[in-house]
Amino acid sequence: MAAKNVVADLTRGDKLTGNNYDIWHRKIQYLLNEQELLETLSSKMTRPEDGNTAQHRRDLEAYQSWFKKDRSTRFTMLSSMHDDLIGEYEIFQNAKDMWDQLKFDFGGTSTTRLRSLVLKFEVYRKDPKHTMTEHLRMMSGMIRDLKAAGNVLTDEQQVQAVIRSLPDSWISMKQIMTHNENIKNFADISRHVELEAERQEATKSAALIAHSGQRKPNGFKRKDKGKAARQGGPSTNAPKVNKGANQHKRKRGAKKNISKMKCYNCNKLGHFARDCTEPKKVSLPLDLNTGATRHVARDRAGFVDYRKIPAGTHVVYMGNGSYEEALGVGSYQLHLRTGRTLLLHDVLYVPGVLYNLLSVFTLLQLGYDFHLSLNGLDILLDDVIFGHGSSTWHARLGHIGKDRMTRLAREGLLGPLAKVDLPICEPCLAGKACRKPFGKAVRATQPLELIHSDICGPMNVKARHGASYFLTFIDDYTRYGYVQLIAHRYEALDCFKRFVAEVENQHEKSLKALRTDRGREFLSDQFKDLCEKNGIRRQLTISNTPQQNGVAERRNRTLLDMVRSMMAQANLPISFWGDALLTAAYILNRVPSQSVSSTPYELWKGEKPNLEHLRPWGSAGFVHSTAHKYGKLGPRARKHIFIRYSDSSKGYVMYGEHPNGGMTEIESRDIDFIETDFPSIGDANRDLDLYELEEDEGTLPSSSEGGGLVPRPIIAEDSGSDLQPSGSITLDQDSQARRVSSRGHIPHRHFEIEGNVLLCDAKDVDEPASFSEALHSPDRDEWMTAMQEEMSSMDKNNVWELVDLPPGRKTIGNKWVLKVKRKADGSIDRYKARLVAKGYTQREGIDYEDTFSPVVRFASIRLILSIVAKQDLELFQMDVKTAFLNGELDEEIYMAQPTGFEAKGHERKVCRLKRSIYGLKQSSRQWYFRFHDSITSFGFEMIEEDHCLYLKRSKRSILILSLYVDDILLAGNDIDSIVTTKKWLSSTFEMKDMGEANFVLGVKITRDRSKKLLSLSQGTYIKKILEHICFAVGMVSRYQSNPGPAHWRAVKRILRYLRGTSDHALCYHGGDLRLTGYSDADWASDKDERKSTSGYAFILGGGAVSWCSKKQSCIALSTMESEYVACSAAVQEAVWLRRFLQRLGVTAHAEDAVLLYSDSTSALAYAKDPKYHGKAKHIELRYHYIRDMVSQGEVILQHISTGSMVG
């Protein structure tokens, strides 16, 4: 009978799918044992040759008996398999071979089976059909299966898995159990879960009884079955509303006996609360709580019906893991301002809680609904609202005023609402608020009586000399303005000092008042001290009130309007906006304005301006010059471009080519202008967006203390004249609120990311962008020391020699690149300065020929590390100091002297480079050739599969060296050979010995040599830069030019993934060095082009060494085609990895074919069988490379279920 049941199970519901192998193989053995067929699983026979001897006849009979049993066993096994597996295993001719293959594929502790068990355990959720006891039993079984497969889960992992598997309706209990420190293992969490399940079942049963209309102790019977009590029904948790009268029907003819009735107001017998003469009781407020599963009250006075309960009967768990015992239970009344009373039943009395809690969970179970709006939260039952009556009616009536509502309530049109008591309504404040009127400004009566100032920026593009902002000073009386270009906001203080000294010297009077916004650059202690010392009175604007600094705001707009117009006409690059701005300020001071009676220049200087010398900005002019290499035979003038008026002499500043090469500025008065010619230089951007010169709204706020986006104010005035601004008003000196923005706000789109947002490239130390910034940095000494070390290295390596620049040659520039080098934990390691040449100015064929230079593939590094873990090799790291300085140049290149380190007495000389330097296009290539020649001369051999990997082999040792620019990783089995190699490297190059490798290329390396474990992690790298998530980044980046909500959700998902996996690591646990690959495809995943995505991953030594996710270049017409194309890409990687391992020769499995798994049977069949296929005749020839590799034995293709595929 039992055997028949097993047969029914195996042929009906318990068929083998691959994931249920454990239970299947036990049942199939039990069945075969009952049928006396079990021996066929361990033996097989071959048919004897023909013969007539007695022995031959006995052998033939034995074979026929075995064959009959074997056929029955095969039939039984195939009948108990899922349809997808039958075709794969019916090819085996005997039961033993089939059994052994099934055991290899699904049994034992194979990596594939372990991954399948882990995946099933992680995604398992409670089935609604199962009881909680059954659910916990199934999870316990999965934990046992994982342990048998070699994966022992910690107690914390088991607890988290149980909490994760609970349904969404347990959300509040899941939060409580997550923070409960008393839950330490699977037994603890099981006990808590089962107790909570029993409590919920009991609550459901009580509610069911209450709603079914059964007789209750008070003698009443519910008429509204299935609904929450609203009129005093005695359900366990149901709130009810007393309108002051008993509305239950009495039996016909029965007398109304109120002698035993209890008043809910005074708790006395014989009358109702409506007739009570005692003062109305006001209950303490209850906080609506979504985490509480029961109503909880901390004050005993609010209970109208109360009974004590035994100690320990009910325990209330807090969010912090602590708990309090309930002392009693009863009915609690809540008086509402609408005149109604909300009666809550089965409320726990817990004096230890901080607040009274109204359980949302309980109210939802009883049929209540909740409506959340700007007016608050309404609780509804059968469309009746419980809450603040005045606020609710106020919202219903469209936020009308209190007087109108009072009239409606007086006429009885607002139901039971007798008195209108409106609290402060935030929607009314937001919708009806208006600005207070501005007073008319009192103008200054003489120069320097009041100065207006503001900072505008940052601009999207830096000016030629590095400025990102401009600072304006405008005199209120004359409207004469000064403009200064600055790179940083903190420069405002120095600019103001120079301005005060200049204008006070010119007018021989003191500056009396300064009006600015509340930007932090104007609120610093140094700025405040300067004004107090000079007796300058401060006038600060109110936050979000740019009108109070309207003169400066209007000047900023006028200047930018002129700059955009001038640059639209000229053919100069956008980096010349600073020159255009200075020219616009020069002109504005000399033209009339409606704000003053004359021109600002005349009022400021006391004389009329001369406009005859003005010329169109950006126009051409021939500058007189006699300096030419041909002497008297050369031209007498050179064509330049007018960029601004000189502020130090009576002349023009022109921009053009220097006679000795290079572009330069020239001041001259001997110029013949062609005012209709606007020549271009360099890469002038003719597609200039006229609004590109606006402030960078997405980068930094206009004011340093504000974090929002700050738009330019739109003022409808003619930009050609400086009109009286609307914001010239009387300033309230008593208001001292800090300014958030100097301009009007626009609505923001707020995007929220759950958890802590990961900031890209977050620094706690500023990295200066130039030599001058380093001099003003708080870490000035550290940066100067780093630059001195770099210059010493240059001198030691004899990188250049100082010479005069030959005629006809041009120099290339250089700059200082200053970086903070960090350790694996993110802390500061050292300050590093690098002198970098401006290689982008080099000309191909003159300054360089070839630039390509190889670097080691990271897949190669991971492959080496997996071998290191398996064979317990030594692993060391070295760093080449100033690696590029070792390369020798073939070209003749001249460079300007480094900023800040010019040779005294030889400032006009230039550097002729003898060796390569960072920034040159050929530097990395020359360094690689130098290193390659040196390392091969020492006995290392380059590996053809990766030209930055070198191998040195002897009878007793093997050394593997990888090079990534200037980082060297050295692995080997003999410490003496490694020490010898390190000494040789240090003698050949200037090296830094980093010791045992623990941090390379942003990846942290952790080893446990006793367990042959090596892990790679990038926690710090993720928090600083964001890792390369090949599929997700590739997918999202396709839409970066026109993103939408779906793309933003995808970005948020990536950030959540980064945050959730920042502490994960890629582990190599010394596993088998057989190379195994997995290939898969996502058919037509690109919604725009309908192209598929290929993906593969290769495992070696228990960890992934190579993976890729890439959009296919062709459009696949079927899933088979997309899987076939994906397999072709995976085979290419597999062949490369296999030949790599063969070249290293460190594993006996290097000659084995690579086992490549795919879940597409059709693609595998097409790859193995080259016969013509009508649906695949169009596939490009290059994808059939897979067939050649399969036929040559390089790769073995094998099917795997989708559930067992590597995730």
C-alpha positions, 0 to 999 in steps of 0.5 A: 500500500505504501509503495502504491502511494509513493508511485502515485506521488512520483507520477502525479505531484512529486516529479523531479524538477531539479530543486526537489532532488533530496525528497525525490531520490529518497522516495524513488529508492524506497519504491525501487526497493519495494519492487526489488529493482534497487540493485540496478542502480549500482550495477550494469551488464553487457550482452554476452557474445554468442555461444552454446556452452552452459556458461554462456547460457547462464550468462545470457539468462542473467543478462536477460533478467538484469535487462528486464529489471533495468528497463523497469527501473528506467521507466519508473525513473523517467515517469517520475521526472518533469517533462523538461528533464525527460528529453535530457536523460532518456539518452542514457541506455541503463539505469545506473548511468542515468542515476549517476548523472542525476546525482552529479547534476542535482545531488551531493554538495555541488556548487550548483546545488548549493546556489539553488538552495541558497536562492530558494531560502532567500526568496521563500515567503509564507504560503497563505495556505500554510499555518505558521507552524507548518511554515516554520517547519518548512524553514527549519527543513531548508536550514537543514538542507543548507547545512548538509550542502555545506552552508551553515547559517548563523543564528542571526541569518536564520532570524532575519530569514524568518522575519523576512518570510512573514507576510506584509500584514505582519509589518508592525510585528516585523519591526518590533521583532527586528529591534528585539535584542532578546531574539537570538536564534531560530528557537526564539524567533519561532516562539515569538512568531507562534505566540503572535499567530495564536494571538491574532487567531484569538483576536479574529475569533473574538471579533467573529463572535462579536460580529455574528450577533450572539447574546452578550452580558448586557443583554443586547444583540447586534443588528448590523452583523459584520460591521464594526460597532458604532452604537455600543456593541460589546465587541472586543476592540470595537470603538462605539459612539454614544449620541447620548441615548440608548438606541437599541430596541426593546421588546414590545411592551417592555418597560424602560428600566434605567436604574441599573444604567451607568453614566459614562461621564460620572460613572454613577447609576440611574441616568445617562451621560446626556442628563448628567449634571457633572462637568463633562469629562475630557479624556486625554488625547490618543496618538494614532499609531500604525505600529501598535496591534492593540489600543494602549492607555497610560492613564487610568482615569479614562477607563469607564469599564476596567478589570485587572488581569493576572501578571504576565497575561499581556506584554507590550513590546516597544520599538527599542526592544524593551517591553512593559506588562499590562495591568488591566483591560477595559473600555476607554472613552474618547470625547471628540469636539464634535460632541460625540464620544468614541468608546474603545473596547479591550484597551490595555492599561499600561502605565509604563508607556509614554503615550496613549496609543490608538491602534490603526491595525485594530481599527482596520480589522473592524472595518474603519477607513482612513483618509489623509489630507492636508487638513489632517487624518479623518477616521471613517465608518459607513461614511461617518467621520470621527475627528475635528468637526470644524476642521473637516467642515472648513475643508469641505467648504473650500477653506472659507472664513470663520465668520461664514462658517459661524453663520452656517453653524448658527442656522444648523446647516453643519450637523451637530457642530454648534461652535466653530473653533478653527485652529491655524490652517496651513493650507490657508496660510499657503494659499491666501498669503500675500507679500507685505507692501514695500516702502519707497526707498530713500535715495543717497544724496552724495557718493559713498553714502550707500554701496550696493553689492552682490555676488553672481554665479557660479557660471557653467563655464569658467572664465579664461583666468579661472573665475566662476563668479563676479562681484559688483559694487554700485554706488547708490547716488551715482549708480557708478559700478565696479565689477571684479572676477573671482574664482571663489566666494571667499575672495569677496573680503579681499575685493571689498578691502581693495574697493574701499581703499580705492574709492575712499582715496578718490573721493577723500571721504569714507564709505558710510553703508553697505547693502548686501544679501545674507550670503555667508561671504558677507556674514563672516567674522572677518567681514564684520570686523572690517566694517566695524573697524571702518565705521561702515554700517551694514544693511542686510536683506530679509530672507527670500526678499531680493527686492531689498537689494534690487539695485545689485540684482538689476545690475547683475541682470543687465550685465549678463544680458549685455554679455550674452548679446555681445558673445552672440555677435562675436566669434570667441569661445565662451570662456571669454565671458569674463572679458565681455563682462568687464567691457559691459561694466565699462560701458554701463558707467558711461551711458545714461540711466533713468535712475540718475539725472546724468551718466554715472561717470559724470556724477562719479568723476565730475566730467562728461565721458568720451565715447569716441574710443568705444569699439564693438567687442570681439571685433578685429584690429591690426596692432602695430608691431615691428617685432618679426623674424623677417625684420624689416621685410616682415609685416608691420601689424598683426591681426588681433581681437579686441577683448576689453578696455585696459584698466591701467592705461589708455589703450585696448587689450587685444588677443592674438598670436605672439610673434614667438608662438602661442596666444597672448594678450597685448595692450596697445593704442596703435590699432586699426579696427575693422568693426564689421569683422569678428574673427574666431580663434581656437574652438569657438562655440558657434552653437552657443546657447545664449542662456548658457551664461546663467548661474549653474542652478544644478551645481551650487546655490546662489548663496552659500548657506542655501541648498536649493536651486536659485533661478535668475529673477525675471524683470520686465525692463529694457536691458539697454538702460539701467532703470529704477529697480522695483526693489529699491525700498526702505530696509527694516533694520530690526529683521535679522533672519539669515538669508537663504537665497537672494532671488525668488524661488521656483517650485522644486521637484523633490526626489527621495531615496530610502535610507542614507543617500550615497554621495559621489566623490565625498571629501572631508579635505578640499583638493585644490584645483591650482597652485594658488588655491593650494597656497590659500588652503588650510592644508598649505604645508602638506600640499607644499611638501608634496609639490617639493617632493615632486620637484625633487623627483623631477630633478633626480630623474633629470626630466628636463633641462632649461633652454631658450625656446627655439624660433618657430617652436611652441611650448606646452603648458602644465598644471599641478594636480593635487590629490588626497590618497586614502587607505582601504578604510577611507582615512587619509594616507598621504597628500600627493602632488603631480606635475601634469603637462597639458597634453591636449595642446600637443600636435600629432606628428610633431609632438607625438606619434602613437599613444596606446599603452596596455593595462592589465585586465581586472579579470586577469587579476581576479583569476590570479587571486583565485589561484593565490587562494587555492594554492596559498601563494604569497601576495605582495604589492609595490608602487612605482614612484613617478612611473612616467618619468622613467620613459624616454622621449623620441620627440623634441618637446618644450614645456613652460616652467612649473607654476611656483617653481620658476628658476630664479634668474631664468624665468624666461627659459623653457623646459626641454623634456628629456623624459616623459611626464604625466599628461603627455599623450605618449607618457604611458606608452613610453613607460610601458616599453621601459618596464617591459624591456627591463622586466624581460631582461630579468627573466620574466616572460610576457603572457600573450593573453595579457601583455601586462602579466609576466611569468617567471618559472623555475624548478622550485618556484613560480612568480606572477607579476601584474602591472596596472600603470604604476601598481605592481602585484607580485604573487609566488610560492617562494618567498626568497624569489619574491624578495629577490625580485623586489630588491631588483625592482627597487634597484631599477626603479624608484619603488615603494614596498607596500608589503602584503597586498591589501588594497589595490585599484580601489579594491580591498583584499582580505585573506584567511590563509588558514581557511584558504579564503580570499575576499575582495570588497569595495565598501569605501569605493562604493561610498566615494565613487559608485561601483560599475554595475555593468547591467544597471549602469548600462541600461540607465545610461541609455536614457540620460539625455531624456530621463523620466520617472521610470529611469529615476526609479531605476537610479534609486534602485541602483543606489539602494542596491549599493547601500544594501551591498556595500559590505558584501565581498567577492570570496575565493575559498580555495575551491576547485580550479575547474573553470565553469561558465554561465550564459544567459540573455534577456530577450528584447529588453531594450524598449527603444531598439528592442535589442536583447542583453547578453550576460555571462559569468565564469567561476574559478576557485569558488568565486567569479573571475569574469562577468559581463552584461552587454546589449547585443548589436543585432535584433534577435527574432527569437529567444533562441537567437538571443541565447545563441548570440549570448553563448557565442560571447561567453565562448569567446571569454571562455577560450581566452580564460582557458588559454590563460590558465594553460599559459600559467600552467599552475593547475592540472585542470587547465587542459580540461574543456570549459563547462558552459551552462545555459538554460536554453535547450534550443540554443544548445541544440543549435550550437551542437548540431550544425544542420540547417535550421530554417529559423536561424539561417539569417544569424551572422556568420561570426556568431557560429564561432561557438560551433568551431570551439565545441567541435575542437573540445575547447568548450562543453555546452550543458543545459541547466534549469533557470532556477539554478542559474547564477544570479 
